Amino acid sequence: LKPRPPQVVQGRWAAGIGARGRSGFRRPMTGTTPLIASVRDLAETCDESASAQELRKNFRWFAVQFAICHGVVTTPLVISTSHLDRDAGYVGNALLNVFTVLSAFVIAIPLVDLLGLKRTLLTGMSCYTIYAALFAAAAHIGKKVAWAQMVLFSLGSASGGLAAGVLWTTQGIYYSRTVDLIVRKEHIDRAKLTGDLASTFAALYLGLEVGSKTLWSAMDALGVCPFLTAWLYTLLGIASTFLMGRAMALSAPSAALSADGCTAKAKAAVSLWTDPVVFLLSGLNLTFGFSAAFVNGYINAVFTATEVGDYAVPLFAASTALVATVFARIFGFMS
């Protein structure tokens, strides 16, 4: 006889939960049955029941869907100032970065604690697709209605910034949890596994970013209307969000979500400020951040699109991502 699946109370109904946390059936409850397990407990049960092979396969699936969504919805960041009204592109890109910082600092961890890893991922990806959809709408109405483009793309950029802060925080926790589980099941070197999975993830998401930007460049060169390409990318983002629903509902470590855990991490970060290496590295980070914003905004609008053509903007951006893809694998082997 097979053991009965765990049950979680949903009003006056009890839902059987399978190995992956999906509802298998529902039946009316009789009497008052106590809550057997919380949603987080059920997620931890799913974690422990999965084999190392299933976890590796799940991580690849997770990485591919994340990469598709990231690739198709970050292309507007590169081409906004060349395909939309220039001021709308500048303001939208600025709002995206501001909301990314706010989301990462204030929203991400409480949202993971409230919804769990998988639902937070889906929420972030949904906000990303809203960003892509509002960019497509802004491109559709044309530059002649500059104020409407400003409103649409500003709202979309705020949504994209919220998504970015949530997604990258959640991605890190999901990745770390996967490493923990595989190490526990296979008893292998943690550092090597961390490097292997990191290089796999980087190669997938950078590779698909190259593909998305190259495809946009090709469609521009063929004379396809930008708003049609934008709506196609929005549909791809929606599809990847739905497909992410097949990923395992891994549990987040309680230490990463507790108030004590957040406080301890903040204190640890502050303690690093006395290390001169941090200040040396911060210069590189500041330079990269300024350069990326300057190229994506001013250079693309004033020089690249004007002197070469709109198609060259995503193409040149793809070349940067291509170099990063190659070296992600090289550094992965070196680690």
matplotlib code that plots the C-alpha trace (Angstrom):
import matplotlib.pyplot as plt

x = [0.0, 1.3, 1.5, -1.2, 0.1, 0.2, -2.8, -3.1, -6.3, -8.0, -11.2, -13.5, -11.5, -8.4, -6.0, -3.6, -0.1, 2.2, 6.0, 6.3, 3.8, 1.0, -2.6, -3.5, -7.2, -9.6, -12.3, -14.6, -13.3, -15.2, -14.9, -12.2, -8.8, -5.8, -3.4, -0.8, 1.9, 2.4, 3.2, 6.8, 6.9, 5.4, 8.1, 10.8, 9.3, 9.5, 13.1, 14.1, 12.1, 13.8, 16.9, 20.1, 19.4, 16.0, 17.4, 20.0, 17.4, 15.1, 17.9, 18.5, 14.8, 14.7, 17.8, 16.4, 13.0, 14.7, 17.1, 14.3, 12.3, 15.4, 16.5, 13.3, 12.4, 15.8, 16.2, 13.9, 16.5, 19.1, 16.9, 14.5, 16.3, 16.6, 13.1, 11.1, 11.1, 14.6, 13.4, 10.9, 13.8, 16.0, 13.4, 12.2, 15.8, 16.4, 13.2, 14.1, 17.4, 15.8, 13.0, 15.5, 17.5, 14.3, 12.9, 16.2, 16.5, 12.9, 10.6, 12.4, 13.0, 9.6, 7.9, 9.9, 8.8, 5.2, 4.9, 7.8, 10.5, 8.5, 5.6, 8.0, 9.8, 6.5, 5.5, 8.8, 8.6, 5.0, 6.2, 8.9, 6.4, 4.3, 7.5, 7.8, 4.1, 4.1, 7.2, 5.4, 2.4, 4.7, 6.4, 3.0, 1.7, 4.8, 7.0, 4.4, 2.6, 5.7, 3.8, 1.9, 5.2, 6.6, 3.7, 3.6, 7.3, 7.7, 5.1, 6.6, 10.1, 8.9, 7.4, 10.6, 12.7, 10.5, 10.8, 14.6, 15.2, 12.8, 14.1, 17.8, 17.4, 15.1, 17.4, 20.3, 18.3, 16.9, 20.4, 21.9, 19.1, 19.7, 23.4, 22.7, 20.4, 22.7, 25.7, 23.7, 22.6, 25.8, 28.4, 30.5, 32.7, 30.5, 32.9, 33.2, 29.4, 28.8, 31.2, 29.7, 26.1, 27.1, 28.8, 25.9, 23.4, 25.6, 26.1, 22.4, 21.1, 23.9, 23.6, 19.8, 20.4, 22.7, 20.0, 17.2, 19.2, 20.5, 17.0, 15.7, 18.5, 17.7, 14.0, 15.0, 17.3, 14.4, 12.1, 9.7, 7.9, 9.5, 6.1, 5.4, 8.8, 8.0, 4.7, 6.4, 8.9, 6.1, 4.4, 7.7, 8.1, 4.5, 5.3, 8.5, 6.6, 4.0, 6.6, 8.4, 5.4, 6.8, 9.9, 10.1, 8.8, 12.0, 11.9, 14.0, 16.3, 14.8, 18.0, 17.8, 14.3, 14.3, 14.8, 17.9, 19.3, 18.8, 20.3, 23.3, 23.9, 23.6, 26.2, 28.5, 28.2, 29.1, 32.0, 33.5, 33.7, 37.1, 38.6, 40.5, 39.8, 36.1, 36.9, 39.2, 36.5, 33.8, 35.6, 35.3, 31.6, 30.9, 32.7, 30.8, 27.5, 28.1, 29.5, 26.5, 24.0, 25.9, 26.1, 22.5, 21.2, 23.2, 25.6, 22.9, 20.5, 22.9, 25.6, 24.8, 21.2, 22.1, 25.3, 24.8, 21.1, 18.5, 19.4, 22.9, 21.9, 20.8, 23.5, 26.3, 24.7, 24.6, 28.4, 29.0, 26.8, 28.5, 31.9, 30.5, 28.9, 32.2, 34.2, 31.6, 32.3, 36.1, 36.0, 33.7, 36.3, 39.1, 37.2]
y = [0.0, 3.5, 5.9, 8.6, 12.0, 14.9, 17.1, 20.8, 22.4, 24.8, 26.1, 23.0, 21.0, 18.9, 18.8, 15.9, 17.1, 15.1, 14.9, 18.2, 20.0, 19.9, 19.2, 15.7, 15.7, 17.4, 15.9, 17.3, 17.3, 15.5, 17.1, 19.5, 18.1, 20.0, 21.6, 18.9, 21.1, 24.7, 25.5, 25.9, 22.5, 21.0, 22.7, 21.3, 17.8, 18.3, 19.4, 16.2, 13.8, 15.0, 13.1, 14.9, 14.2, 15.7, 18.8, 19.3, 18.9, 21.3, 23.9, 23.7, 24.2, 27.1, 28.7, 28.4, 30.0, 32.7, 33.4, 33.6, 36.1, 38.1, 38.2, 39.3, 41.9, 43.5, 44.3, 47.4, 48.8, 48.9, 50.2, 52.5, 55.8, 54.9, 53.4, 55.7, 59.4, 60.1, 61.8, 58.9, 56.5, 58.4, 58.8, 55.2, 53.8, 55.9, 54.8, 51.1, 51.4, 53.4, 50.8, 48.0, 49.3, 49.9, 46.4, 44.6, 46.4, 46.6, 44.3, 41.1, 39.3, 40.0, 38.9, 35.6, 35.1, 35.8, 33.9, 31.4, 31.1, 29.8, 32.2, 35.1, 34.1, 34.0, 37.4, 38.9, 37.4, 38.7, 42.2, 41.8, 40.9, 44.0, 46.0, 44.4, 44.9, 48.6, 49.2, 47.5, 49.8, 52.8, 51.8, 51.1, 54.6, 56.2, 59.2, 61.7, 61.2, 61.7, 62.4, 59.0, 57.2, 58.9, 57.7, 54.1, 53.5, 55.1, 52.8, 49.8, 50.7, 51.0, 47.5, 46.2, 47.6, 46.0, 42.7, 43.0, 43.5, 40.6, 38.2, 38.5, 38.2, 35.2, 33.7, 33.8, 32.0, 29.4, 28.7, 28.5, 26.1, 23.9, 23.7, 22.8, 20.0, 18.5, 18.6, 16.9, 14.1, 13.5, 14.4, 16.3, 19.4, 22.5, 24.9, 22.9, 22.4, 26.1, 27.0, 24.5, 25.6, 29.3, 28.9, 26.9, 29.6, 32.5, 30.8, 30.2, 33.6, 35.5, 33.2, 33.8, 37.5, 37.4, 35.5, 37.9, 41.0, 39.5, 38.5, 42.0, 43.4, 41.0, 42.0, 45.7, 45.1, 43.2, 46.2, 44.6, 47.2, 47.5, 47.3, 43.9, 42.7, 44.1, 42.3, 39.1, 39.4, 40.1, 36.8, 35.0, 36.5, 35.4, 31.9, 31.6, 32.7, 30.0, 27.4, 28.4, 27.1, 23.6, 24.3, 22.8, 24.8, 24.8, 26.2, 29.2, 28.7, 30.3, 32.1, 34.0, 35.3, 35.9, 39.4, 38.2, 36.9, 40.2, 42.1, 39.8, 40.2, 44.0, 44.0, 41.7, 44.1, 47.1, 45.3, 44.9, 48.7, 48.8, 46.4, 48.4, 45.7, 46.6, 50.2, 49.2, 46.9, 49.6, 51.8, 49.1, 48.7, 52.4, 52.7, 49.8, 51.1, 54.6, 53.2, 50.8, 53.6, 56.0, 53.6, 52.3, 55.8, 58.6, 56.7, 54.4, 57.3, 60.0, 58.0, 54.3, 54.7, 57.9, 56.9, 53.1, 52.5, 51.3, 47.6, 48.2, 49.1, 45.6, 44.0, 45.9, 45.1, 41.4, 41.5, 42.6, 39.8, 37.3, 38.1, 37.7, 34.3, 32.9, 34.1, 32.8, 29.3, 29.9, 31.3, 28.5, 25.9, 27.9, 28.0]
z = [0.0, -0.8, 2.1, 2.1, 0.9, 3.5, 3.6, 4.1, 5.2, 2.7, 4.3, 4.5, 2.0, 2.3, -0.6, -1.1, -1.9, -4.1, -4.2, -6.0, -3.9, -6.5, -5.5, -6.5, -5.3, -3.1, -0.8, 1.8, 5.4, 8.1, 11.6, 12.6, 11.4, 12.7, 10.3, 9.6, 8.0, 6.9, 3.3, 4.2, 5.9, 2.8, 0.7, 2.9, 2.5, -1.3, -0.9, 0.9, -1.3, -4.5, -5.7, -6.6, -10.3, -10.0, -8.3, -11.1, -13.8, -11.9, -11.6, -15.4, -16.0, -13.6, -15.2, -18.7, -17.9, -15.8, -18.7, -21.3, -19.2, -18.4, -22.0, -23.6, -21.0, -20.6, -24.3, -23.8, -21.4, -24.2, -27.0, -25.1, -25.9, -29.6, -30.2, -27.9, -27.2, -25.8, -22.6, -22.0, -22.3, -19.9, -17.3, -17.6, -17.3, -14.2, -12.6, -13.3, -11.4, -8.5, -8.0, -8.3, -5.3, -3.3, -4.1, -3.2, 0.1, 1.3, -0.6, -1.6, 1.7, 3.2, 0.0, 0.0, 3.7, 2.8, -0.5, -0.6, -3.2, -6.1, -5.8, -5.4, -8.5, -10.4, -9.0, -10.1, -13.6, -13.9, -13.1, -15.7, -18.4, -17.4, -18.0, -21.5, -22.2, -21.3, -23.4, -26.3, -25.8, -25.6, -28.9, -30.5, -30.0, -31.5, -30.6, -31.7, -28.4, -26.2, -23.0, -23.3, -24.0, -20.9, -18.7, -20.1, -20.0, -16.6, -15.1, -16.9, -15.6, -12.0, -12.5, -14.0, -11.2, -8.6, -10.5, -10.8, -7.1, -6.2, -8.8, -8.3, -4.5, -4.9, -7.6, -5.1, -2.4, -4.8, -6.1, -2.6, -1.5, -4.5, -3.7, -0.1, -1.1, -3.7, -1.4, 1.3, -1.0, -3.0, -0.4, -2.9, -2.6, -2.1, -3.7, -6.9, -7.1, -6.5, -9.3, -11.7, -11.2, -11.2, -14.6, -16.0, -14.9, -16.2, -19.5, -20.0, -19.0, -20.8, -23.9, -24.1, -23.6, -26.6, -28.6, -27.6, -28.6, -31.8, -32.8, -32.2, -34.3, -37.1, -37.0, -37.1, -40.1, -41.9, -41.4, -38.9, -36.8, -33.4, -31.6, -33.2, -32.0, -28.5, -28.3, -29.4, -26.7, -24.2, -25.2, -24.7, -21.3, -20.4, -21.7, -19.6, -16.5, -17.0, -17.6, -14.4, -12.7, -13.3, -11.1, -7.7, -4.8, -2.8, 0.7, 1.8, 4.7, 7.8, 8.6, 5.3, 6.2, 9.9, 11.3, 13.1, 9.9, 8.1, 11.0, 11.1, 7.3, 7.6, 10.5, 8.5, 5.5, 7.6, 9.1, 5.6, 5.2, 7.0, 4.4, 1.8, -0.8, -0.7, -1.6, -4.4, -5.8, -5.4, -7.9, -10.5, -9.7, -9.9, -13.2, -14.6, -13.4, -14.9, -18.2, -18.6, -18.0, -20.3, -23.1, -22.9, -22.6, -24.3, -26.6, -28.1, -28.7, -30.0, -31.8, -32.4, -33.7, -35.6, -37.3, -37.8, -37.4, -34.9, -35.6, -34.4, -30.8, -29.7, -31.9, -30.1, -26.7, -27.7, -28.4, -24.8, -23.5, -25.8, -24.4, -20.9, -21.9, -23.1, -20.1, -17.7, -18.8, -18.8, -15.2, -14.2, -15.2, -13.6, -10.3]

ax = plt.figure().add_subplot(projection="3d")
ax.plot(x, y, z, "-o")
ax.set_aspect("equal")
plt.show()
